[in-house]
Amino acid sequence: MVKQFYQAGQLIFLEGERARGIWFVVSGLVRIVKQSSTGRIQTLCALNRGRCFGTCPLFSSEINPATAEALEPTTLAVLPQTAFKEVSRQRPALALILLSVYGQRLAQLAHLSEALGTWSTADRINNCLLTYADYGAANPVVRLTHEELARLSGTVREVVTRHLAQLEKSAIVQAQPRLIEILNLGVLQSTWLCKAATP
Amino acid sequence: MDANGLAQFAALQKLPAAVLCQLADQMDRRRFQTGESLFQQGGEVSPLVALQSGRVKLFRQSRQERVQILALPLPGECFGGETLANDTPCPYSATALQPARALVLPPEKLRQLVLAVPEFQEVFLNLVTTRLKQFVTLVHDLAFRDVTARLAAVLVARAQSEGQRTNHGIIIERLLSQQEYAEIAGTAREVVYRTFRKFEQEGLASFTRETIEITAFETLAEIARQETH
């Protein structure tokens, strides 16, 4: 395995590029994104310490189906494809670990497809707040910018800003630069669960 | 079904004859009626399904009971079992759109084969990553393409995989109701009606109760490629 360091905002690999292997996040935060021809970005998932990515091309082709970018200073360890295949032949249980990663990712993508296809934008933003909140503090906090929240929830920054202003007015969240504090978790959860979704 | 029959499934062709025999012995033959569920989202880990005939929809249902169709596997394709190693609930449902026959490998036998047979392990991982990439493409379409492009993309993809050439274009079975076309494109039934009528008025396709004939494939493919967001 080879260790590599990336600055915040630095690209790790691009969609369509030949894959190098399987990547493990040693520290930091990575996001996997799809980009449209007009430059808009949809985040597929965000991965922190202990998670791995770049696994998709190992079996069905050698091309990365999405782009990976470091969101903050990040250390990665990369295991080349050939080495991985060799190790997995010797240790079949390793395949179950990889399958577990695939299973999680597939469930995440099925969920995201449902969200993009059937949920309202407000529901998608609320779901992102609940998904990416750090629940360690007295009040859960989300350390994302409006732009990042927009990319995660498949909308644009202006819509996120408007929605957060409404939540702030109802004292459900308090928004500060790069930090959104959830003041009333119960209401946010019930808002997301009970609202009738519109496309 | 014997090993030769299983070898007709493209994804399984790489397996040695001995492994195909082993697999054939362990799969159950099943028949499903129209509307019958093969497995359900939120249920236990799904089995591996090799579809022999008929059509099935893979879909996800929201808490508000809105449906997003994720895929329409063709006979000869395999699906299911993706969360085998997680022991987490099944991430999507599968329901027969028309009478279907399938070979079904229960999760516990699937797990044993993955652990014991390296050739099968590689084939199964390949199947799962192919499904993953298909879902990535779906997310891309839902995020960046408008409804017209998404509906065009559904027709183009079906024409490419299952269409039959005629003197006027490419013909496909209608297969889905207007509501189901809405559920595949993430929109409402009325929008599907209006969009299909527009395709018809512009001479891109014609619609009957049973079939859809695509008369201007290249133009429809161009619409399908457009990204508006």
Contacts between the chains, C-beta under 8 A, distances in Angstrom:
chain1	res1	chain2	res2	distance
A	34	B	136	6.8
A	34	B	139	6.5
A	34	B	140	4.7
A	34	B	143	6.8
A	34	B	144	7.6
A	36	B	140	7.7
A	36	B	143	7.4
A	36	B	144	3.8
A	36	B	227	4.4
A	36	B	229	6.1
A	37	B	144	8.0
A	37	B	227	4.8
A	38	B	144	7.6
A	38	B	227	5.7
A	38	B	228	7.6
A	38	B	229	6.8
A	40	B	143	7.6
A	40	B	144	6.2
A	40	B	229	5.3
A	42	B	139	6.4
A	42	B	140	7.1
A	42	B	143	3.8
A	42	B	144	6.9
A	44	B	136	6.7
A	44	B	139	6.4
A	55	B	129	7.7
A	56	B	129	5.1
A	56	B	132	5.6
A	56	B	133	6.3
A	56	B	136	7.8
A	57	B	129	7.7
A	58	B	125	7.4
A	58	B	129	7.1
A	59	B	122	6.7
A	59	B	125	4.6
A	59	B	126	4.3
A	59	B	128	8.0
A	59	B	129	4.7
A	60	B	126	5.2
A	60	B	129	4.2
A	60	B	130	4.7
A	60	B	133	6.4
A	61	B	133	8.0
A	65	B	132	7.8
A	65	B	133	4.9
A	65	B	136	4.9
A	65	B	137	7.9
A	66	B	136	6.0
A	88	B	121	7.7
A	89	B	118	5.7
A	92	B	114	7.6
A	92	B	115	5.3
A	92	B	116	7.4
A	92	B	118	6.5
A	92	B	121	6.2
A	93	B	115	7.1
A	95	B	114	6.3
A	95	B	115	7.8
A	95	B	121	4.8
A	95	B	125	6.4
A	96	B	84	7.9
A	96	B	85	4.5
A	96	B	114	6.9
A	96	B	115	7.0
A	97	B	85	7.2
A	98	B	125	6.7
A	99	B	84	5.9
A	99	B	85	3.8
A	99	B	86	8.0
A	99	B	114	7.1
A	99	B	124	7.8
A	99	B	125	6.8
A	99	B	128	6.7
A	100	B	85	3.9
A	100	B	86	5.1
A	102	B	82	6.6
A	102	B	85	8.0
A	102	B	125	7.3
A	102	B	128	4.8
A	102	B	129	6.6
A	102	B	132	6.1
A	103	B	82	5.4
A	103	B	83	3.8
A	103	B	84	6.8
A	103	B	85	5.7
A	103	B	86	4.1
A	103	B	88	6.7
A	103	B	128	7.7
A	104	B	86	6.2
A	104	B	88	7.6
A	105	B	132	6.0
A	106	B	82	4.8
A	106	B	83	7.1
A	106	B	91	6.0
A	106	B	128	6.9
A	106	B	131	6.4
A	106	B	132	5.4
A	106	B	135	6.4
A	107	B	82	8.0
A	107	B	83	6.3
A	107	B	86	7.7
A	107	B	88	6.5
A	107	B	91	3.8
A	109	B	132	6.7
A	109	B	135	3.8
A	109	B	136	6.4
A	109	B	138	7.7
A	109	B	139	6.0
A	110	B	60	5.2
A	110	B	70	6.2
A	110	B	91	4.2
A	110	B	92	5.0
A	110	B	135	6.2
A	111	B	60	7.3
A	111	B	91	7.1
A	112	B	139	5.4
A	113	B	60	6.3
A	113	B	68	5.4
A	113	B	70	5.9
A	113	B	135	6.3
A	113	B	138	5.1
A	113	B	139	5.7
A	113	B	142	6.2
A	114	B	60	4.1
A	114	B	61	7.6
A	114	B	62	5.5
A	114	B	68	4.7
A	116	B	68	8.0
A	116	B	139	6.5
A	116	B	142	3.8
A	116	B	143	5.8
A	116	B	186	6.5
A	117	B	66	8.0
A	117	B	68	3.7
A	117	B	142	5.3
A	117	B	183	7.8
A	117	B	185	7.9
A	117	B	186	3.1
A	118	B	62	4.7
A	118	B	64	7.3
A	118	B	66	3.7
A	118	B	67	7.1
A	118	B	68	5.2
A	118	B	186	6.5
A	119	B	62	6.5
A	119	B	66	8.0
A	154	B	142	7.6
A	154	B	143	5.0
A	193	B	63	6.4
A	196	B	64	5.8
A	197	B	62	6.2
A	197	B	64	4.7
A	197	B	66	6.0
A	199	B	66	8.0
A	199	B	186	6.0
A	199	B	187	5.8
A	199	B	188	6.5
